[in-house]
Amino acid sequence: MSVATKQATVRFSPKAGTYTTIIQSPSGDLYQEFEGSVGAIGAISPDFSQTQPQLVFIATSSRVAEGVSVPIACDWYFNDVKLTFTNNVSTNVFNGETGHFRKLPYVAGTQDYWGLKILKNLVVAAGAAPCSIKAEATVVYGNVTDKVEAVYNIPIRRATGSPYFVTIAAGDNKYYTITEKGGSCILKAMTYQAGVAVTSSLTYKWYKLVGTAWSLISGQTAQALTVTGDMVDSYSNFKCVVSQGGTEIGTDIQGVMDASDPYEIIPNPTPADETITEESDTVVYAPMVVKRGSATKAMEMNFNFTAIDSVGLVLGQATNQANFTVTYAMCEQAGTDVGVYIETVS
């Protein structure tokens, strides 16, 4: 192995890095905009009752050689309220509405991950404010049972004009994950205006985060990018910049996991829940490299660290170091969760 990489997120990541968890939307980043006022909601876009987007919960583990760990059970929460289901449709009442979600249980060969389908718009249910969906899963390794979780945030805002929204969707059914040697997955840049897909006169530039900087991927100017295993070292971030008529109209980033990679980085964060709430709070990463199927350090290595916000702006970085600290100031600058990209020094 010459290089390995890892993505961590300051907000959630259970069990001190033994498991890496994430909730992904194959449709790209989910959001909703509404017209009118909080007390009189008008038109909503995108209309989730029509698109019915899905979320999938993915867990990888350094403990298992195959990389992907399938939980034996998964509970879902909306704004920290546990969802209850009858015939897999949620029965909770939120601001006078019900039936917002359908649970998608794991079924080997049919539904390869635990998932949740959104059946209705969430604007009223969330009180016209940003909302979160959490998955809390039970994983078993030998005689050990662990609880792991991940959180997915959905921005909800009042519509202002008709701005463009760019997101990277999954161009296949692999959910941004490579699970076998020689495998690949497809990223597809989608552009929307008022919830309607825009396709005319668009140009695309694709980048990969290499070390502490975004590197242009030569020759990749199509709407879709095929990511192969040799482009990913455990976990790699990709960015697409979309322009129309020579003017940049939006950008998005998306990480790709290579669960077939024999090596994994355990981030070892302190505190283990990777949460910052007060100005004095920090999260410190002291990672180590292990071989999948083992929790023992495989080799002594230093790392490059890059802290980024949701659109790829670099908030802080360090090269050839054993640890890295994320501060309250970085989170404040990002205005949301902070992604921490960890790469071994070759």
C-alpha positions in Angstrom: 0.0 0.0 0.0 1.4 3.4 -1.0 -1.4 5.6 0.2 -4.6 5.2 2.2 -7.2 7.9 2.9 -10.1 8.3 5.3 -13.1 10.7 5.6 -14.3 11.6 9.1 -17.1 14.0 10.0 -17.2 16.1 13.2 -20.7 15.5 14.3 -21.1 11.8 14.4 -19.0 8.6 14.1 -19.6 5.8 16.6 -17.3 3.5 18.5 -14.1 5.6 18.3 -13.5 4.8 14.6 -13.9 1.0 14.8 -16.9 1.5 12.5 -17.3 4.1 9.9 -20.9 5.0 9.3 -22.7 7.2 6.8 -26.2 7.9 5.5 -26.2 8.4 1.7 -28.8 9.6 -0.7 -28.5 8.1 -4.2 -30.3 11.1 -5.5 -27.6 13.5 -4.2 -27.9 16.0 -1.4 -31.5 16.3 -0.3 -33.0 19.7 0.4 -36.4 21.5 0.3 -37.5 25.1 -0.4 -40.9 26.5 0.2 -42.8 29.6 -0.9 -45.0 31.7 1.4 -44.4 31.9 5.1 -43.9 29.6 8.0 -47.6 29.9 8.9 -48.8 29.6 5.3 -46.6 27.2 3.4 -47.0 27.5 -0.4 -45.4 25.5 -3.2 -42.5 23.2 -2.1 -39.6 22.0 -4.3 -38.4 19.4 -4.8 -41.7 17.7 -4.2 -40.8 14.6 -2.1 -44.3 13.2 -2.6 -43.3 12.8 -6.3 -39.6 12.1 -6.1 -39.8 9.9 -2.9 -36.0 10.0 -2.4 -34.3 7.2 -0.5 -31.6 7.2 2.2 -29.3 4.2 2.8 -27.3 3.5 5.9 -23.8 2.1 5.2 -21.3 0.8 7.8 -17.8 -0.3 7.1 -15.5 -1.9 9.7 -11.9 -2.6 10.1 -12.9 -5.7 12.0 -14.2 -7.5 8.9 -12.1 -8.5 5.9 -14.9 -7.7 3.4 -15.1 -4.2 4.7 -18.9 -3.7 4.7 -20.7 -4.6 8.0 -24.4 -5.4 7.7 -26.3 -4.5 10.9 -28.8 -7.0 12.3 -31.3 -4.2 13.1 -31.8 -0.5 12.4 -33.9 2.2 14.0 -34.7 5.5 12.4 -35.3 8.9 14.0 -36.7 12.2 12.7 -35.4 15.2 14.6 -34.5 12.8 17.4 -38.0 11.3 17.6 -37.9 7.6 17.1 -40.0 6.5 14.2 -42.6 3.8 14.7 -44.0 1.8 11.8 -47.0 -0.3 10.7 -46.4 -2.3 7.6 -43.2 -0.4 7.3 -44.9 3.0 7.0 -44.3 5.5 9.8 -47.2 6.2 12.1 -45.7 9.2 14.0 -47.6 12.5 13.8 -45.5 15.6 13.1 -47.4 19.0 13.2 -50.6 17.3 12.2 -49.2 15.1 9.4 -48.3 11.4 9.4 -47.0 8.7 7.0 -43.8 10.5 6.0 -41.5 7.5 5.8 -41.3 3.9 4.6 -38.7 1.6 6.2 -36.7 -0.4 3.8 -35.4 -3.5 5.8 -32.2 -5.2 4.7 -32.9 -8.2 2.5 -29.8 -10.0 1.1 -29.7 -9.8 -2.7 -32.8 -7.5 -2.9 -32.2 -4.6 -0.5 -28.5 -4.6 0.2 -28.5 -1.9 2.9 -30.9 -0.7 5.5 -32.8 2.2 4.0 -35.6 4.8 4.5 -37.8 6.2 1.8 -39.3 9.7 2.2 -42.9 9.6 1.1 -44.0 13.2 1.8 -42.6 16.7 2.0 -41.0 17.5 5.3 -41.4 21.2 5.4 -44.6 21.2 7.7 -43.4 18.2 9.7 -40.1 20.0 10.5 -41.7 23.4 11.2 -40.2 24.9 8.1 -36.7 24.5 9.7 -33.7 22.3 8.8 -34.2 18.8 10.0 -32.2 15.6 10.6 -32.7 11.9 10.1 -30.7 9.5 12.2 -30.1 5.8 11.9 -29.2 3.8 15.0 -28.1 0.3 14.1 -27.0 -2.9 15.9 -24.0 -4.7 14.6 -22.6 -8.0 15.8 -19.0 -9.2 15.6 -18.4 -12.5 17.2 -19.9 -12.3 20.7 -19.7 -8.5 20.8 -22.8 -6.4 20.0 -22.3 -2.7 19.3 -24.6 0.3 18.6 -23.6 2.5 15.7 -25.3 5.6 14.3 -25.2 8.2 11.6 -27.0 11.5 11.0 -28.2 13.0 7.7 -29.1 16.7 7.7 -31.7 18.1 5.3 -31.7 21.9 4.8 -35.2 23.5 4.6 -35.4 27.2 3.6 -37.7 29.8 2.1 -37.3 30.1 -1.6 -35.6 33.2 -2.8 -35.7 33.7 -6.6 -34.7 30.7 -8.7 -31.1 29.8 -7.7 -29.4 26.8 -9.1 -28.7 23.8 -6.9 -25.9 21.3 -7.9 -25.6 17.9 -6.3 -23.7 14.7 -7.1 -26.0 11.8 -7.4 -25.3 8.1 -7.7 -25.2 7.1 -11.3 -25.7 3.4 -10.5 -27.0 1.3 -7.6 -23.7 1.1 -5.7 -24.3 4.1 -3.4 -20.9 5.6 -3.9 -19.2 2.4 -2.6 -16.8 0.0 -4.3 -17.2 -3.4 -2.7 -15.0 -5.7 -4.9 -11.6 -5.6 -6.4 -11.7 -4.2 -9.9 -15.0 -2.6 -9.2 -16.2 0.9 -9.8 -19.1 3.3 -9.1 -20.5 6.2 -11.0 -21.0 9.8 -9.9 -23.4 12.0 -11.8 -23.7 15.8 -11.4 -27.3 17.0 -11.3 -28.4 20.6 -11.6 -31.8 21.9 -10.5 -33.6 25.2 -10.6 -36.7 25.4 -8.5 -36.7 21.7 -8.2 -36.6 21.1 -12.0 -33.6 19.4 -13.6 -31.5 21.7 -15.9 -29.5 20.1 -18.6 -28.9 22.7 -21.4 -25.6 24.5 -22.0 -23.9 23.0 -19.0 -20.2 22.2 -18.7 -18.5 20.1 -16.0 -15.1 19.9 -14.3 -14.2 17.1 -12.0 -11.6 17.2 -9.2 -10.2 14.9 -6.6 -8.9 16.0 -3.2 -5.2 15.0 -3.2 -3.4 15.7 0.0 -4.6 19.2 1.0 -5.7 20.5 -2.4 -8.2 19.9 -5.1 -6.6 18.4 -8.3 -8.3 18.6 -11.7 -9.0 15.2 -13.2 -7.7 15.6 -16.7 -10.1 14.8 -19.5 -13.2 14.3 -17.3 -15.7 16.9 -18.5 -18.8 14.8 -18.9 -21.8 14.9 -16.5 -20.9 11.5 -15.1 -17.6 10.3 -13.7 -16.7 6.6 -13.4 -14.6 6.1 -10.2 -12.5 3.0 -10.3 -10.6 1.3 -7.4 -7.3 2.7 -8.5 -8.7 6.3 -8.0 -9.7 5.6 -4.4 -7.5 4.8 -1.4 -10.0 3.5 1.2 -11.9 6.8 0.9 -11.5 9.7 -1.5 -13.4 12.9 -2.1 -14.5 14.1 -5.5 -15.8 17.5 -6.5 -17.7 18.7 -9.6 -17.9 22.4 -10.7 -20.8 23.1 -13.0 -20.9 26.1 -15.3 -23.4 27.6 -17.8 -22.3 29.9 -20.5 -18.9 30.2 -18.9 -20.3 31.2 -15.5 -20.0 28.9 -12.5 -23.5 28.1 -11.2 -22.7 25.5 -8.5 -20.5 22.9 -7.0 -20.8 19.8 -4.9 -18.5 17.2 -3.3 -19.0 13.5 -2.8 -16.9 10.8 -1.1 -16.4 7.3 -2.5 -15.5 4.4 -0.2 -13.5 1.5 -1.4 -14.6 -1.3 1.0 -12.4 -3.8 -1.0 -9.2 -2.0 0.1 -7.2 -4.3 2.4 -6.2 -1.4 4.6 -8.3 0.9 6.7 -7.6 4.0 8.8 -9.1 4.1 12.3 -9.5 7.8 13.1 -9.3 7.4 16.9 -11.1 10.7 17.7 -11.2 12.3 21.1 -14.0 12.7 22.2 -15.3 9.5 20.6 -18.6 11.1 19.6 -16.8 13.8 17.5 -19.1 16.5 18.6 -18.3 20.2 19.1 -20.9 22.4 20.9 -19.0 25.0 22.9 -16.2 27.5 22.0 -13.7 25.6 24.1 -14.5 22.2 22.5 -12.2 20.4 20.1 -12.0 17.1 18.4 -8.5 15.5 18.1 -7.7 12.7 15.7 -4.8 10.3 16.3 -5.3 7.8 13.5 -3.7 4.4 12.9 -3.6 2.1 9.9 -4.9 -1.5 10.3 -5.5 -4.4 7.9 -9.1 -5.2 7.5 -10.1 -8.0 9.9 -7.7 -6.8 12.5 -7.7 -4.0 15.1 -3.9 -4.1 15.4 -1.8 -1.3 14.0 -0.3 -2.5 10.7 2.5 0.0 10.3 3.8 3.3 11.7 2.7 6.2 9.6 2.1 9.9 9.7 -0.8 11.5 8.0 -2.0 14.6 6.0 -5.1 16.1 7.3 -7.6 18.4 5.6 -10.7 19.9 7.2 -13.3 21.0 4.6 -16.9 22.4 4.6 -19.8 21.1 2.6 -18.7 22.6 -0.7 -15.0 21.7 -0.4 -13.6 24.9 1.1 -10.5 24.1 3.1 -10.9 25.2 6.7 -7.6 23.9 8.1 -4.8 21.4 7.2 -1.7 19.7 8.5 0.9 17.6 6.7 3.1 14.7 7.9 1.6 14.8 11.4 0.5 12.1 13.9 -2.7 14.0 14.9 -5.0 16.9 14.0 -7.3 19.1 16.0 -10.7 20.4 14.8 -11.8 23.6 16.5 -15.0 25.4 17.2 -13.8 28.2 14.9 -13.6 25.8 12.0 -17.2 24.6 12.6 -18.4 28.2 13.0 -16.8 29.1 9.6 -18.4 26.1 7.9 -21.8 26.8 9.5 -22.4 23.1 9.7 -20.6 19.8 10.1 -16.9 19.7 9.2 -15.4 16.9 7.1 -11.9 15.7 8.0 -10.0 14.0 5.2 -7.1 11.8 6.5 -4.5 10.5 4.1 -1.4 8.5 4.9 2.0 10.0 4.0 3.6 7.8 1.4 
